[in-house]
């Protein structure tokens, strides 16, 4: 299959490499070509715009950072929407705004194309290993026709409803992660203050009722002072802001998520926006 892929960051790179391993032809575009070099070295073909990446593709996939990036990639003279044709499939893997996802799907349908919002969970490890979880909104029949493609870069695919539903599912996911990340950070802060052996705390807590993905995957990185991003702080702040905006629209109060957002905004204000989300511990470990 000929795939146009836009966005070669941490997550996009892992997904593209798995698509290449599966035998797909992948044409890529990224704002900075140097960031695309690893996938180019693995066989992807570079092009000079989002429109060029989309023009001859059977499927167009996007994985960028922020909702404004999504708007930029799909809109404008050199955007995806300027180049699409009937029967193409567009898949936005970005964690973005549910309202925007519905708007883009409507635009695609007016041009005879289909669009799925399909944000993923699993971090850099999941992207690299092809074990991501995908949350999909859009036409279920369209998803079913392309399940093999999704399985080329992910392990689990869940369908949630019409356009925007995948993004809403991802917001629910991020709300849960906010709780596990703050819980893990305070757990380690407390254990350190109590002069406990932190590796033993991780082993003990990770095998009981408090076990969770954040603890298992980010706890060991923290003990090694490894704050490289599996998922950027700045992107997590973006996600929590979207989640809380959507919650406000639904007249839903989420006090714990509001507190998590404040903590991550504080971390970002201290200059750690490009760290991984596990850097939250720095608010306690100066």
Secondary structure as UniProt FT lines:
FT   STRAND          2..6
FT   HELIX           10..21
FT   TURN            22..23
FT   STRAND          25..29
FT   HELIX           33..41
FT   TURN            42..43
FT   STRAND          45..46
FT   HELIX           50..55
FT   STRAND          59..62
FT   HELIX           67..74
FT   TURN            77..78
FT   HELIX           80..82
FT   TURN            86..87
FT   STRAND          89..92
FT   HELIX           98..110
FT   TURN            111..112
FT   STRAND          114..121
FT   HELIX           123..129
FT   STRAND          132..137
FT   HELIX           140..145
FT   HELIX           147..151
FT   TURN            152..153
FT   STRAND          154..161
FT   TURN            163..164
FT   HELIX           165..193
FT   TURN            194..195
FT   HELIX           198..205
FT   TURN            206..207
FT   TURN            209..210
FT   HELIX           213..223
FT   TURN            224..225
FT   HELIX           233..249
FT   TURN            250..251
FT   HELIX           255..267
FT   HELIX           268..272
FT   TURN            273..274
FT   HELIX           277..283
//
